Amino acid sequence: MRTIGLLGGMSWESTVFYYQGLNRGVRDRLGGLHSAPLLLASVDFADVERMQAEGRWDDAGRHLADWARRLEAGGAEALVLCTNTMHRVIDAVAAAIGIPVLHIADGTADALLADGVRTVGLLGTRYTMEQEFYSSVLRRRGLEVLIPEEPGRTAVHDIIYDELCLGVVREESRKAYQAVVEGLREAGAQAVILGCTEIGMLLDAGNCPLPVYDTTLLHVEAALDWALNPE
């Protein structure tokens, strides 16, 4: 097994999913008492969120790159950035280190294409939905990407920051998300990407109007494949 460096804390709620998912995945694949060799750096999300809100993406990139270098120095053999939104600065992070960075959108695209999905809805923070750093990866793979109309887009964003990042799960918010996904279905989406690592706290395959592709789970599976299959 190769050692994965986890750059998390954005939010810590989603980082928990990565830690659990990787360890459970290694246990399920290898059996016995096996667990995942991991190094974890957990940043202060308040600092990162302030940079996001102020549009200081270059500063955020340098901040995360510094943490990535610490993980590499500690022995990490690849980096997993435990957040969708901060893939906005993935190029700056990757340029600062000499180990591979496993991009969250690649595993999602692989899963969608394998299932024959060509038109997909994307939920996430406003940055993820409106900027090109995530959807462009999907489009290069031949996928059509739809995002919610307003006011649904604002509702999706606000619920992430005001509730999910704080560990708050409200039934009213779940219904709001379901209504947004229904709108995407009516617009032609065949499936929906949960493009924020906290959205799985509200939506899953059992309560969503469309088939769900949870980027966190798919990212974890891609990292497991990398760690356990050196070739």
Beta strands, then each sheet from edge to edge (+ up, - down):
strand 1: 4-8
strand 2: 38-42
strand 3: 78-81
strand 4: 119-123
strand 5: 144-146
strand 6: 191-194
strand 7: 212-214
sheet 1: 2+ 1+ 3+
sheet 2: 5+ 4+ 6+ 7+
end
